[in-house]
Amino acid sequence: MKTVRLNRFLAGAGLGSRRGVEELIRAGRIRLNGEAVSELATQVNPARDVVEIDGKAVRPALKKNYLLLNKPRGYVVTRRDEYGRKTIYQLLPDFAQTCVSAGRLDKDSEGLLLITDDGDLVKVLTHPSGKVDKTYRVEADLPLSRQQLDCLRQGVVIEGGKTLPAGVFVKSNRPGSVVLKMVISEGKKRQLRLMLEAVGRKVLSLKRMQIGELELDRLPSGMWRLCTPEEVKYLLGLKRTGSGT
């Protein structure tokens, strides 16, 4: 069997994205054939070498898992939380405990998450170059003027730089609030909340409805389901081309 880079092997085994597993290597948590590894370019022969994390053997995944979760408000997207908050892993089955979320939602946001152990797919879905659209239902505290809407559509400056052009559609407009459909292809931390703040508005609720062609549909809050064969085929197509376009 051909050798592969250690970070690729670990990502393929469901321990996180390439960047995430590189942090595990730097932290000294990975051992190869009994010896600690710190070199990111280390090569692994999956048929011969023994790879461990924190003393437990890492097995290459023979079959990838792809699940959809409707994240409720109040849950954080992490395995362990130092503040004792509820995590999405309390909602997931045992076989998905080593999977990761392809993109995050903050504690006060809800909606669609893709949970997988396919590290290459995670990279495509989370990197801006993948150009995979994510669609959200956003309620803000006050209506927006045409100028404010145009600013959001063209891109606004937030932490981390100017946002890419976005789809912004008014679904309902009332004196006390506005409901927007917002479509973005990047995923900066708290991006939509910061975008609304940049035009003088505050997000009251935020729900992700769609990731590419994957839809939340009628999946109840707090529940998960396996992706259908058609959805898996779509995801593998994204991974193969490295893009949602």
Solvent accessible surface area in square Angstrom, and as a share of the most:
residue,aa,sasa,rsa
1,M,160,0.71
2,K,173,0.73
3,T,68,0.40
4,V,41,0.24
5,R,102,0.37
6,L,0,0.00
7,N,8,0.04
8,R,118,0.43
9,F,16,0.07
10,L,0,0.00
11,A,2,0.01
12,G,23,0.22
13,A,14,0.11
14,G,1,0.01
15,L,35,0.17
16,G,7,0.07
17,S,33,0.21
18,R,54,0.20
19,R,183,0.67
20,G,32,0.31
21,V,0,0.00
22,E,33,0.15
23,E,96,0.43
24,L,29,0.14
25,I,0,0.00
26,R,136,0.50
27,A,71,0.55
28,G,43,0.42
29,R,95,0.35
30,I,0,0.00
31,R,97,0.36
32,L,27,0.13
33,N,85,0.44
34,G,40,0.39
35,E,126,0.56
36,A,66,0.51
37,V,15,0.08
38,S,92,0.60
39,E,105,0.47
40,L,39,0.20
41,A,46,0.35
42,T,27,0.16
43,Q,91,0.41
44,V,0,0.00
45,N,18,0.09
46,P,33,0.20
47,A,74,0.57
48,R,172,0.63
49,D,25,0.13
50,V,80,0.46
51,V,4,0.03
52,E,39,0.18
53,I,28,0.14
54,D,88,0.45
55,G,53,0.51
56,K,149,0.63
57,A,50,0.39
58,V,14,0.08
59,R,182,0.67
60,P,59,0.37
61,A,36,0.28
62,L,181,0.90
63,K,166,0.70
64,K,57,0.24
65,N,39,0.20
66,Y,17,0.07
67,L,0,0.00
68,L,1,0.00
69,L,0,0.00
70,N,6,0.03
71,K,0,0.00
72,P,21,0.13
73,R,121,0.44
74,G,25,0.24
75,Y,32,0.12
76,V,13,0.08
77,V,12,0.07
78,T,42,0.24
79,R,90,0.33
80,R,195,0.71
81,D,28,0.15
82,E,153,0.69
83,Y,158,0.60
84,G,68,0.65
85,R,96,0.35
86,K,100,0.42
87,T,10,0.06
88,I,0,0.00
89,Y,22,0.08
90,Q,123,0.55
91,L,40,0.20
92,L,14,0.07
93,P,27,0.17
94,D,129,0.67
95,F,97,0.40
96,A,0,0.00
97,Q,60,0.27
98,T,74,0.43
99,C,0,0.00
100,V,22,0.13
101,S,17,0.11
102,A,3,0.03
103,G,21,0.20
104,R,169,0.62
105,L,11,0.05
106,D,48,0.25
107,K,73,0.31
108,D,61,0.31
109,S,2,0.01
110,E,39,0.17
111,G,0,0.00
112,L,0,0.00
113,L,0,0.00
114,L,0,0.00
115,I,0,0.00
116,T,0,0.00
117,D,9,0.05
118,D,3,0.01
119,G,2,0.02
120,D,42,0.22
121,L,0,0.00
122,V,7,0.04
123,K,104,0.44
124,V,18,0.11
125,L,1,0.01
126,T,58,0.34
127,H,88,0.39
128,P,61,0.38
129,S,74,0.48
130,G,1,0.01
131,K,114,0.48
132,V,3,0.02
133,D,72,0.37
134,K,18,0.07
135,T,18,0.10
136,Y,14,0.05
137,R,103,0.38
138,V,0,0.00
139,E,37,0.17
140,A,0,0.00
141,D,40,0.21
142,L,84,0.42
143,P,40,0.25
144,L,15,0.07
145,S,57,0.37
146,R,192,0.70
147,Q,139,0.62
148,Q,36,0.16
149,L,18,0.09
150,D,51,0.26
151,C,52,0.31
152,L,0,0.00
153,R,82,0.30
154,Q,122,0.54
155,G,10,0.09
156,V,15,0.09
157,V,112,0.64
158,I,18,0.09
159,E,135,0.60
160,G,76,0.73
161,G,33,0.32
162,K,125,0.53
163,T,4,0.02
164,L,81,0.41
165,P,101,0.63
166,A,13,0.10
167,G,22,0.21
168,V,1,0.01
169,F,104,0.43
170,V,59,0.34
171,K,129,0.55
172,S,39,0.25
173,N,84,0.43
174,R,123,0.45
175,P,128,0.80
176,G,52,0.50
177,S,8,0.05
178,V,0,0.00
179,V,11,0.06
180,L,0,0.00
181,K,80,0.34
182,M,0,0.00
183,V,29,0.16
184,I,7,0.04
185,S,21,0.14
186,E,8,0.04
187,G,61,0.58
188,K,62,0.26
189,K,173,0.73
190,R,104,0.38
191,Q,7,0.03
192,L,8,0.04
193,R,31,0.11
194,L,22,0.11
195,M,0,0.00
196,L,0,0.00
197,E,93,0.42
198,A,52,0.40
199,V,19,0.11
200,G,54,0.52
201,R,46,0.17
202,K,130,0.55
203,V,12,0.07
204,L,79,0.39
205,S,20,0.13
206,L,11,0.06
207,K,56,0.24
208,R,11,0.04
209,M,67,0.30
210,Q,53,0.23
211,I,3,0.02
212,G,19,0.18
213,E,118,0.53
214,L,1,0.01
215,E,91,0.41
216,L,7,0.03
217,D,114,0.59
218,R,219,0.80
219,L,24,0.12
220,P,82,0.51
221,S,70,0.45
222,G,14,0.13
223,M,105,0.47
224,W,81,0.28
225,R,72,0.26
226,L,100,0.50
227,C,13,0.08
228,T,55,0.32
229,P,107,0.67
230,E,125,0.56
231,E,29,0.13
232,V,37,0.21
233,K,156,0.66
234,Y,46,0.17
235,L,0,0.00
236,L,67,0.33
237,G,17,0.17
238,L,10,0.05
239,K,64,0.27
240,R,187,0.68
241,T,95,0.55
242,G,32,0.31
243,S,25,0.16
244,G,36,0.34
245,T,130,0.76
